[in-house]
Amino acid sequence: MNSKLTILYDNIRWEEKALYEAARKKGLDVKTVNCTDLFVDLSNGVAEIYGNVLQRCVSYFRSLHSTAALEGKGVRVVNGFNTSVIAGNKLFAHIELQKAGIATPKSMLAFSQDSALNALEKLGYPSVLKPTIGSWGRLIALLKDRDSAESIIEDREHMFPLYHVYYLEEFVKRPPRDIRAVVIGDRLVGAIYRYSPEGKWKTNMALGGRAETCPITKELEDLCVKASKVLHGEIVGVDLMESEDQGLLVHEVNNTTEFKNVVRVTGAEVPSLMIDYIAGSNR
């Protein structure tokens, strides 16, 4: 068991505080490091300074580059670089999940306003436009018809080039909810339904959604663990939708997942289980 642990973050949330307290209670030598204060000497060893690192940066780019730098110096980071690259990008994750035979929403990719509108004619309306990188439901738009699509995509053409990559997804016919499931190693440790606010379609808790316990079935656990393994995950959140005609669809895998509401609603000891996992395994 490795008793030294660094929690690397760029935004202190309930989750990071809970992880720190869980590590302290278990007697680990734990410290928190703000990634904005981090610098890595790429010419000299640093592994013994950090012990195991639990990657909790919200920013995709901070998470990705800090993980790469630390792993390059021999530090064990959970989740690792491959997971950070793929899970943090909706397009990359979709491709890997599909290759593994995991059901996902129908999606299309385009690189200009004209090609995006042509893709939407094939995908159909309504559809959802998502940035390939992002969280908390930001810059995700429901395209109800061609007029709304033209208006929204025209605005994106004036944004940073990242938003000129048009990742388009079918609007799945489902109950007004999705599922957030937390996987640690080979176990699904807790799951919740996330319900949309009245009159809204997004289920993100940051946008006012509500949560209820989701029963853990064998089908759900097998699917979530498989999705985690496909993306080389060790501790991830898997988001799923219950399609009326296709069954469970995986639409996202989160490598620095939020789990406050899973703990609050289900009582699952997620922080404690995460600390046990990272301290007890050295793969």
MARFILO-818067 format. One record per atom (N, C-alpha, C, O): residue in one letter; x, y, z. Coordinates in steps of 0.1 Angstrom, whole numbers, plus 5000, padded with zeros to 4 digits. Atoms other than C-alpha are relative to their C-alpha. Example, Ala and Ser with C-alpha at 12.3 -4.5 7.8 and 13.67 -1.06 7.14 Angstrom:
// residues 2
A500949885000;A512349555078;A500950125000;A501950125007;S499149895000;S513749895071;S499250115008;S499750225009;
//
This chain:
// residues 283
M500849885000;M500050005000;M500950125000;M501850145008;N499249885001;N501450344990;N499250115009;N498150145006;S500749914990;S500650595019;S500150144996;S499650235003;K499949865004;K501650915000;K499150024988;K499149954978;L501049975011;L498951074979;L499950154998;L499950235008;T500249865003;T498651404961;T498750014992;T498449944982;I501249975008;I495251534950;I500250124992;I500450234998;L499749895009;L495751754920;L498750064995;L497949994990;Y501349945003;Y492952004914;Y500350144993;Y501450194994;D499949865004;D492252334897;D498750085005;D498550205002;N501249944995;N488852394913;N499549925012;N499149805010;I500450074988;I488052294949;I498549985000;I497750085001;R501450034999;R484652124949;R499749915012;R500749885020;W500350094989;W482851904975;W500849884999;W501349825009;E499450135002;E484451604959;E501550005005;E501949915012;E498650004996;E488051714965;E500250015015;E501149955021;K500050004986;K487351805001;K499749875006;K500349835016;A500450134995;A485651475007;A501249904998;A501449815007;L498850095003;L488651284991;L501150035010;L501749945015;Y498949974991;Y491151475013;Y499649955014;Y500549895021;E500450054987;E489151395045;E500149855001;E500549795011;A499950145000;A488851035035;A501449945001;A501749855008;A498650045000;A492551005029;A500650025014;A501449945019;R499549974986;R493351165063;R499549905010;R500349855018;K500550104991;K491050935081;K500649864999;K500749795009;K499350135002;K492850635066;K501550015003;K502249915001;G498649994996;G496150765078;G501050034989;G502250004990;L499149985011;L497650855044;L500750145001;L500150235007;D499249875001;D500251125039;D499550074988;D500050054977;V500749945011;V497951335017;V500250155000;V500350225010;K500049855002;K498351685003;K499250034987;K499049954978;T500649955012;T496451894978;T500950104993;T501650175000;V499249915008;V498152074950;V499150074989;V498550004981;N500749935010;N496552344929;N500850004987;N501950044987;C499250025012;C497552274893;C500550134995;C501550144988;T499549875004;T497852644887;T501350045007;T502050135002;D498749984993;D500752644912;D501049904996;D502249915000;L499150125003;L502252324897;L501150044990;L500850114980;F499050005010;F505552324879;F500849875001;F501149825012;V499350135000;V507352004868;V501350024993;V501450064982;D498750005006;D511051984863;D500149884991;D500249764995;L500050115010;L511151774831;L501449944998;L501549844991;S498650055001;S514951714835;S500449915012;S501449845011;N499650074988;N514951564870;N498849925005;N497749965003;G501150084995;G512951294888;G499250075011;G499750165018;V501049944991;V509851394908;V499149905007;V498349945015;A500950104995;A508151064916;A499850005015;A498749995020;E500150024985;E509051044953;E499450125006;E498950115018;I500749894994;I507651394959;I498549995001;I497950035011;Y501450015001;Y504151314949;Y499349885004;Y498149885008;G500650124997;G503550954956;G499049974989;G499350004977;N501050025010;N500350844938;N499350144998;N499250225008;V500749885002;V498451134922;V498649974995;V498449894986;L501450015004;L494651154920;L499750134992;L499650244997;Q500249895009;Q493951374890;Q498550055001;Q497649974998;R501449944998;R490951604897;R499850134993;R498950204996;C500249885007;C491451894873;C498850004992;C498549914985;V501249985008;V488252024857;V500550034986;V499949974976;S499549965013;S490152174828;S500649884992;S501549824997;Y499550115008;Y490751924800;Y501550024997;Y502349924998;F498649985004;F494052084790;F500950005012;F502049955010;R499150024988;R495452114825;R500149865004;R501249815007;S500050154996;S494451754833;S500949934990;S501749854995;L499250085010;L495951624801;L501550035001;L502349945001;H498649975000;H499251814802;H500749975013;H501849935013;S499450034987;S499851774839;S500249855002;S501249805007;T499950144999;T499151404837;T501249954991;T501949874996;A498950045009;A501551364807;A501350035007;A502249955006;A498849964994;A504251554825;A500449925012;A501549875013;L499750084988;L503951364858;L500349854996;L501249795002;E499850145004;E503651024841;E501449994993;E502149894995;G498750005007;G506751114820;G501150005010;G502249955006;K499050014989;K508651144853;K499849885009;K500549885020;G500250124992;G507450814866;G499050005011;G498949915019;V501049994990;V504550924887;V498849924996;V498449934984;R501350075003;R501450704889;R498850105002;R498750165012;V501249905000;V498350924880;V498849924997;V498749844988;V501350065002;V494750804883;V499050124998;V498850205007;N499950095011;N493250834858;N501350044991;N501850154992;G498749985007;G496250804834;G499850084987;G498650124984;F500049925012;F497150984802;F499049954989;F498350044984;N500850055010;N495350764778;N498550025003;N497750064994;T501449984996;T492050794797;T499750154999;T498750194995;S500249865000;S492551174800;S499850054985;S498950134983;V500149965014;V493051204762;V498649974994;V497950054989;I501250055006;I490050994752;I498750045007;I497850095000;A501349984993;A487451034779;A499750155000;A498550195000;G500249865000;G487951414779;G499550064987;G499350184986;N500549955013;N486951444742;N498949914996;N499049794994;K501250085003;K483451334733;K500149934987;K499649814986;L499850075013;L484451244697;L500949885002;L500549774997;F499050114999;F487451034707;F499349885008;F499449775005;A500650104992;A485350854734;A498949934992;A498849804993;H501050065008;H482450794710;H500649894990;H500149784989;I499350095009;I484850634685;I500449875006;I500249765001;E499550114993;E486450404710;E498849915005;E498949795005;L501250084995;L483050294725;L499449934989;L499049814990;Q500650065012;Q481650224691;Q500849884995;Q500349774992;K499150115004;K484750014681;K499849885009;K500049775004;A500150114991;A484149804712;A498649945000;A498349855008;G501350055001;G480549744703;G499050055011;G498049995013;I500949944989;I479049964731;I499050104993;I499550184985;A501149915007;A475750134720;A500250145005;A500350175017;T499949864998;T476050504717;T498950084992;T498450024982;P500949935009;P473750774703;P500650024986;P501850034985;K499549975014;K473950824665;K500650145000;K500050235005;S499249885000;S476451094658;S500650034986;S500849934979;M499449965013;M477951284629;M501050115004;M500950185014;L498949904998;L481051514626;L500150084987;L500150034976;A499949915011;A481451814604;A501050115004;A501350135015;F498949904997;F484052094600;F499750144994;F500650224993;S500449865005;S482152394585;S498550015001;S497849915004;Q501449974999;Q478752554586;Q499249924990;Q498249864993;D500850075010;D477652404553;D500049855002;D499049795000;S500050144998;S478852054560;S499249965013;S498749855013;A500850034988;A477252064595;A498550004996;A497849915001;L501549995004;L473852164579;L499749884992;L498649824992;N500250125008;N474251884554;N499949875008;N499149795006;A500050124991;A475051634581;A498749995008;A498149885010;L501350004993;L471951744600;L498849954992;L497949904997;E501150055009;E469751674570;E500049855000;E498949794999;K499950144999;K470951314573;K499749955014;K499049845016;L500250044986;L470851294611;L498650025004;L498049945011;G501449974996;G467451454614;G499950105011;G500850125019;Y500349914989;Y465951714637;Y498949945009;Y498149865004;P498949924994;P465951764665;P501349925002;P501249805003;S498750064997;S469651704671;S500750095010;S500250205013;V499349934990;V472151814697;V501450034995;V502149944990;L498649965003;L475352014690;L500850015013;L500450085022;K499150004988;K478151954715;K501450044996;K501950004986;P498549995002;P481652084718;P500749875003;P500249805012;T499350134997;T484051794717;T500650005014;T500849905020;I499449994987;I485651924749;I499150105008;I498950215004;G500849914991;G483652074778;G499249925010;G499149805009;S500750064989;S481652004809;S498850085005;S498750205001;W501149934993;W478552104830;W499050054990;W498250144993;G501149975009;G476352124799;G500250134992;G499350184985;R499749875006;R478052444786;R500249984985;R500849894980;L499949995015;L477752534749;L499449874993;L499749854981;I500850115007;I475452224742;I498750064996;I498050135004;A501149935005;A472652334720;A499049904994;A499549814987;L501050095007;L469352164709;L499650074987;L499250194987;L500349945013;L468852224672;L498749944996;L498649824992;K501350055002;K465152194667;K499649994985;K498849914981;D500350005014;D465052274630;D501150074992;D502150114999;R498949945007;R467152414602;R500250145003;R501450195004;D499949864997;D466452774611;D500850025013;D501850105014;S499249994987;S467752724647;S501449954998;S502350015004;A498750055003;A470652524634;A500950104993;A502050124997;E499249905007;E471752794610;E500450115009;E501550165008;S499749894991;S471553064637;S501149965010;S502050045012;I499150044990;I473452864663;I501449984994;I502450024999;I498750045007;I476152734639;I500750134995;I501950144995;E499449875004;E476653084625;E500750075011;E501850125009;D499349954988;D477453204660;D501349935003;D502349995006;R498850084997;R479952924665;R501150034990;R502350014994;E499049975010;E481753024633;E500950115004;E502050134999;H499249884995;H482953334651;H500749975013;H501250065019;M499350044987;M484253144682;M501349954997;M501849944986;F498750065001;F487552984689;F499949884991;F498949814991;P500050115010;P488552724663;P499549865005;P499049784998;L500550134994;L487752434687;L498549994997;L498049874995;Y501450015002;Y484052524682;Y499649994986;Y498450004983;H500250035014;H484352484645;H500049864996;H499849824985;V500150145001;V484452114650;V498649965005;V498349975017;Y501450024997;Y480752024649;Y499749855002;Y499649774993;Y500450134995;Y479951714669;Y498550005002;Y498050065011;L501550005001;L476251634662;L499549875005;L500049765001;E500550124994;E474251384681;E498549995000;E497850105001;E501450015000;E470751254678;E499450045013;E500050025023;F500849974988;F468151374703;F499349875004;F498349844997;V500550134996;V467451044720;V498650015006;V498450095016;K501350014994;K463850964728;K500149925013;K500449805012;R499750064987;R464050884765;R499150065011;R498450165008;P500749934989;P462450954799;P500850135002;P501950154998;P499449874997;P463251304812;P501249995010;P501250065020;R498950034991;R466451174828;R501149934993;R500949884982;D499050095004;D469751014823;D500649935013;D500149955024;I499450084989;I472050794845;I501450045002;I502250054992;R498549984997;R475350884862;R500449885009;R499849865020;A499650124992;A477150574874;A501550025002;A502350064994;V498649984996;V480550574892;V500649865001;V500249775008;V499350135001;V482950284884;V501450025007;V502150125003;I498650004994;I486050214906;I500649864997;I500149765003;G499450135004;G488249944892;G499049924992;G498549964981;D501050095006;D485949654883;D498650005006;D497849915003;R501349994993;R482949774903;R499350124997;R499850234996;L500949895000;L480049994898;L499550025014;L498849945020;V500249984985;V479750154933;V498850085003;V498450095014;G501249924997;G476750384929;G499550064987;G500350084977;A500649955012;A474350514903;A498750085004;A498050055013;I501249914997;I471650794902;I499450034986;I500050034976;Y500749945011;Y468950904878;Y500250155002;Y500150205013;R499949865000;R469451274869;R498850054992;R498850044980;Y501249965007;Y466151434860;Y500150154996;Y500750235003;S500049875005;S465751744839;S499150095009;S498150045014;P500949914994;P464252054855;P498750014992;P498849994980;E501249985007;E460652124846;E500150094987;E500650204988;G499949925012;G460452234810;G501350014993;G501450074983;K498750005006;K464052174803;K500449864995;K499749774998;W499650135005;W465951894785;W501349955005;W501649835005;K498750044995;K469451904800;K499849945014;K499049995022;T500150064987;T469951684831;T501150035009;T501249985020;N498849974992;N473151834844;N499550065014;N498750155014;M500449954987;M472851884882;M500450155002;M499850225009;A499649864999;A474752214878;A499050104994;A499050224997;L501049915006;L471852344858;L498649985006;L497650035001;G501350014993;G469152254883;G499349875000;G498149865004;G500650135000;G468451884878;G499949955014;G500450005023;R500250074987;R467351654906;R500449854998;R500449804987;A499550135000;A468651314915;A499249905008;A498749945019;E500650114993;E467150984926;E500949874998;E501749864989;T499250125000;T468750644933;T499649924987;T498449904984;C500250095011;C469150424902;C500449865004;C501649845009;P499650144996;P469050044909;P501249954991;P501249984979;I498950065008;I472249864899;I499749864996;I499649775004;T500350135006;T471349584876;T501349944994;T502350014993;K498850065007;K473849334861;K500250064987;K501450084983;E499949945013;E473149484827;E500750145001;E501750174994;L499449874998;L474049834840;L501449995004;L502350064999;E498650014996;E477149724858;E500949954990;E502050004988;D499250065010;D478449514830;D500450104989;D501550114985;L499949905010;L477949794805;L501050115005;L501950164997;C499249894995;C479550064827;C501549955002;C502450034999;V498750054998;V482549854836;V500749984987;V501950014985;K499450025013;K483149764800;K500350134994;K501450154988;A499749875005;A482950124790;A501250065006;A502150125000;S498849954993;S485450214816;S501349944995;S502350004993;K498850075005;K487849944805;K500450044986;K501650054983;V499749965014;V487550044768;V500950135000;V501750154992;L499349875000;L488850394778;L501149995010;L501750105014;H498850024990;H491550244802;H499750075013;H500750115019;G500349934988;G489750404831;G500249925013;G500149795012;E499950074986;E490350324868;E498950055009;E498349985016;I501149944992;I487950564884;I499350104991;I499850214987;V500749925009;V485250714861;V498650015003;V498049935011;G501449995000;G481750834858;G499549974986;G500050024976;V500650045013;V479650674830;V498650065000;V497850045009;D501449945002;D476650874817;D499349924989;D499849894978;L500750085009;L473950674800;L498650064998;L498150135007;M501449965002;M470450734785;M499249874997;M499849784991;E500950115003;E467550494783;E499250034988;E498150084989;S500749985012;S466550504747;S498749914999;S498749805003;E501250075001;E462950404740;E500149884991;E499449774993;D499950115010;D463950184711;D501349934999;D501549834992;Q498750065001;Q467650104716;Q500549955014;Q501649895014;G499550044986;G467950044754;G501150095005;G501050215001;L499049924993;L470850174774;L501150054989;L501749964982;L499049955009;L473150404754;L501150085009;L500750165018;V498949934993;V476550534768;V500350134992;V500650124980;H499749875008;H476950904758;H501250075006;H501650174999;E498849934995;E479851004780;E500749925011;E500049855018;V499250054989;V482650884802;V500950115006;V501650174998;N499349894994;N484151124827;N501249965008;N501049875017;N498850054993;N487651084839;N500350085013;N501250035021;T499949934987;T487451344867;T498650025005;T498250135008;T501549994998;T483851264876;T499650075013;T500350055023;E500649954988;E481751454901;E499149895005;E498449814998;F500850114994;F480051214926;F499350055012;F498749965020;K500749954988;K478551444953;K498649955001;K498249905012;N501450045000;N475051354943;N499849855001;N498849815006;V500150154998;V475750984941;V500149975015;V499449885020;V499950034986;V476950994977;V498850055008;V498349985016;R501249944993;R474051224988;R498849914999;R498149895009;V501350075003;V471351014972;V500149855004;V499149805010;T499950154998;T472650654975;T500749965013;T500549855018;G499250034988;G474850675006;G501349924997;G502049885007;A498850075004;A477650504987;A501250075005;A501350205003;E498849934995;E481050575003;E501050024989;E502149964990;V499249995012;V482550684970;V501450055004;V502450004999;P498749954997;P485450894985;P500949905006;P502149885003;S499350104993;S486550625008;S500449884991;S501649834991;L499750115009;L486350354981;L501150054989;L501949974985;M498949945009;M488450584957;M501350005007;M502349965000;I498750004993;I491150624983;I500549865002;I501749845001;D499550144998;D491250254991;D500649954987;D501649884987;Y499550055013;Y491650184954;Y501350064996;Y502349984993;I498849955005;I494350424946;I501249975010;I502449965005;A498950034991;A496350354978;A500449855000;A501549815003;G499850144999;G495949974975;G500549934987;G500849824987;S499650065013;S496749924938;S501150084994;S501150204995;N498949935007;N499850004918;N500349944987;N501349894983;R499950065013;R499149884884;R500850094990;R501050054978;
//
